[in-house]
Amino acid sequence: QVQLVESGGGLVQAGGSLRLSCAASGRTFSGYAMGWFRQAPGKEREFVAAITWSGYRLYYADSVKGRFTISSDNAKNTVYLQMNSLKPEDTALYYCAADSTGWGTRSSAYDYWGQGTQVTVSS
């Protein structure tokens, strides 16, 4: 079955960096879009970034544009989220997701989800 396994979360000071990884398995993801979402306590899940499996198309939420970079390594079936200049408001559980329609920024469009990795940014 399809598995998405996130890793790389942790505790970091404001201004620091983390790189999240999402290892995908269980099917061919060609034609899929891969996205990162996050959910802070008491808040709704929000879109962070998305990339087509080919890596040709990227999109970022305004709140992370210029600080976060999404990328993919097809040979490793892995998607990354490089997070720089982290802020306390970036604290959340970060989820990786896969969208079989090929593109989307709405969480409802995504078919498969990982369990999440916690990112905590201290001030």
Secondary structure, DSSP 8 states (H G I E B T S, - for coil): --EEEEE--EEEETT--EEEEEEEESS--TT-EEEEEEE-TTS--EEEEEEETTS--EEE-TTTTTTEEEEEEGGGTEEEEEE-S--GGG-EEEEEEEETTS--SSGGG--EE---EEEEEE-
